[in-house]
Amino acid sequence: MNDIVNRMLKLSQLEQREIKREAVSINKLWSETVNESTPALNLTQHQLQTIRLEKETVIFAEAEVLRLLFDNIVSNSLKYASSKTITATWSQTTTDVTLVLSNQTTLSEDFPINKLWDAFYTHEPSRNEALSGTGLGLAIVAAISEAHGYRTKIAIVDGHFSFILHLPIKA
């Protein structure tokens, strides 16, 4: 119950505060997120394979908020992956840095995927007994993305759930 209240407070705060952008190293922030996720990865026996950006990449964002977004998408993948491998693929264009976080799923391609953005929506129980889901993780991701001008998409293709995040290089 405390987790739900804390997440709701965080969601409310995110929707009502001013954005404070700074230069943020995507490479460093992602590495820190993965390191912080290591205990949960070990607990659930998952592997997070990352295909990194070829060079150091800096964008203008709120580091704390971007870290929260990364944490929520990684923890969502840990909770609902139907296999033990999660893949994070980074790429870059002249305007955006893109992250595709993908894992196997039992959800079908005709599943109403946009419901996953709704607060408190959980289609299925977490596959990992050690981690419980509140249905707030992707709602927090949506709130952050909307407030900061990030583009997000979720898709199910060939038995894989993919979360796609486009971060503009310039604020």
N, C-alpha and C positions, 0 to 999 in steps of 0.2 A: 504494500500500500504506500509506503514511504517513497518507493521508486516512482510510482505513478504520480504522486503529488509533486515530487521534485521535477519530473519531466514536464508536467503541465505548467509549473512555474517558469521553467526555462523556456518553454514554447511561448508563453505569454510575454516574457521579457524580450525575447527575440523579435516579436512582432511590434514592439513599442519603442525600441531604442534607436538612437542615431548610429549610423554606420561610421566606424573609424578605420579607414584603410591605411595600410603600411606595406612596405616592400616585404614580401614573404617568399622564401625559397620553397617551392613545391617539393623538390627532392628531399629536403631536410624535414619538412613537416610530415610528409608521407612516411619517411623512415621512422620518425618519432612515433607516429600513430601505430605502425606495425610493431615496433618495440613494446609499446604499451599494451598491445593486443596479445603479445606472446603468452601470458598466463592463460588467457581464454582459449587461444589456439591449442596450447598444450593440453588443457583440461578436456577439450572436445576432440582432440587428436586430429585437428585440421591442419592443412598446409596452405599458406597464402603465398602463391607464386607471383612475383612482380616482374613485369617487363617494364623497365625503367626508361625515363627520358635519357637521350644520349648525352645531353649537356645540362649543366645547372640552369634552372629556369626560375625566374622571379616574376611574380604577379603582384598586383596591388589588391590586398584583401585584408580582412580581419583574421589574424592568425588563430585566435582563440575560437572564433566561430567556425572557421574552416576546419579546425581540428575536431570540433564537435560534429560537423557534418561527416568527416571521414570516419570518426568513431561509430557513428550511427549506421553508416552503410556497411562497415566491416562487421559490426555486431549483428546486423540484420542477416548478412550472408552466413555467419556462423550459426545462427539460430535455425535457419530454414534450408540450408544446403542439403541435398539428398546424397551427396558424396563428400569425401574428405578433402577435396581440392577446390580451392577458390583461386581464381586468376584475376590479377589486377594488371591491366594493360594501359600504359601511358603513351600518349602521342601528342604532337604539337604541330600547329599550323602557324601562319604569321599572325593570326588574330586570337587563337584559343589554345588552351592546354586541355586535353580530353583524357578522362579516366573512364575505362570500361571495367567494371567489376562483375565477374561472371561466375556462376556456379550451376551445377545440375539441379534440376527441380522436378517435382512430380506434377506441378501445375501444367494444365494443357494450354495450348496456344489460344484457345477461345475463352480462357479465363478473363473476367472483367478486370483487367490489370490496374486500371485507374483507381479502383477502390482502395488499393494499397496505400495511396497517399492520404486517405481519410484517417483522422485521429481515432484511435481505439479500434480500428479495423484489424482483425486477425482472421485470416481465412482458415488457417489450420494451426494446430498447436505446434510449438517449437519442437523440432526433431531432437533437440539436445536437452536432456533433463536438467543439466547443470545451468542452463541459461533459460530464463523465462522471457516471454514477449509481452509487452504492454499495448502494442498497436500504436505507439507514439513515435517510434524511430523515424519512419519515413515521413510522418507529418512534420517532424522537426526539420528534416532535410528539405521538405517542400517550402517551409517558412523561411529557412535560411536562403534557399535558392531564389525565391521570389524577391526577398528584400535586397539581395546583393546582385541581382541581374545575372545569375547563373542559369544556364539551360540544363534541364534534367529530363531524362526519359527512362522508362523501364520497359523491358520487352521480354517476351518468352519466344524463343526460336529453337527448334530442334532439341527440346528438353533442357535448354539452358535459360536460366533467368539472368538477365543483364541489367545492370544499373549503369546509365551513361551520364556523365557529368561534364559539361563544357564550362571551363573557367576562362573569362576574357583576360588576355595578357595585360591590357591597359584598363584602368578603372574608368 
